[in-house]
Amino acid sequence: MARLIYPNKSWNGRLVALDDGHGMETPGKRTPFIPEINRSIKENEFNRKVVGYLTEILLAHGFRVLQVAPTDEDTPLPVRTDEANRNNADIYVAVHYNAYDGTFSQTPNGIEIYVYPGNLNQESGRLASLVGNYLRKGTQQNWRGIKEANFHVLRETNMPAILTENGFMDNKREALLMIDDDFQREVAAEHAQGICEFFGITFKGTREAFDPETLKLGDLGVQVRALQENLLKLGYTMDGYGADGSFGPATEEAVRRFQRDNGLKVDGIYGPATRKAMEAALKKLEEGEEELEKLAIVVNSYADFPAVEALAIRKSAMIALRKIAEQRVVAEQIIVAGGGTQGLKGSNFIDLSGSNRLETAQNISDYLKS
Ligand SMILES: [Zn+2]
């Protein structure tokens, strides 16, 4: 079923129907096998991501968005166009990726946009040329022009409708672009620019959609999903919900708990201060996860290096200075060559320290023989 999405801000009065082309498993709609990534890429992997990003940008500009086929299934074309008509969408935009002969041999490349035959000089044609202008300026691809075709989604829609083909699945370079996140965002942004211009609405960029200042209850999208993934990483669960991209009460409560634990203002809003604290917490977490050395030999100073060199080579251990080993755990197991274990961080020690250098050297030598 179609999904009607409202902007968080006041509505600009326009509804855009977005169509992501096919189902994820629709037969044939995929690239040839690509050895570099050991798989083929499905057309819908690209279409759906672009429709998702385009939705976010349009919402940030006050549009309502109707996703006519938001599921993995291949929604029948009449269902897509009926939903757009029933909801009185102002325009219909279908996002696709082209195919030629299904091999990487001699495939054309580039972008083309389709309108219904006879509509080049109508509103559909105007929309196509505006979107096309931005696609041409942005992506470094061959421009194949605006074409006419008797496609169902162009014929059966009651509103201006375009179908964009953003590259060729069976052109190797363009096939790999399909899963390039920067490319997906760029294609979405260029569609949005054309759509904004079509309605006379000022395009304000993608920052608000892709990198908003704050996230709060009711927000949707990729940024919310990223926040939720980070909350889970840090151990803040959300009533059993996963990262679903929807900022509901459980997400708000998790943000509150994070704020409480970090001495921040507890308001459940993910703003700049909370973002900064979370980035620091994630950094700390990552550093803690860094793999520890298996074995290290702790010495008092560089002067002790020669005494432990043979040991280090034999045991494939790193040599650490006592000053460092007092600040952090330098390895899972630590051989102490002088000075004892007092003050060292760690839990698994082999102490070879003698009462003087000579005794320590003897202990090392015995240890090597053992
Ligand atoms: Zn397609």
Boltz pocket constraint, residues with backbone or C-beta under 6 A from the ligand:
constraints:
  - pocket:
      binder: B
      contacts: [[A, 21], [A, 22], [A, 29], [A, 43], [A, 95], [A, 96], [A, 97], [A, 98]]
      max_distance: 6.0
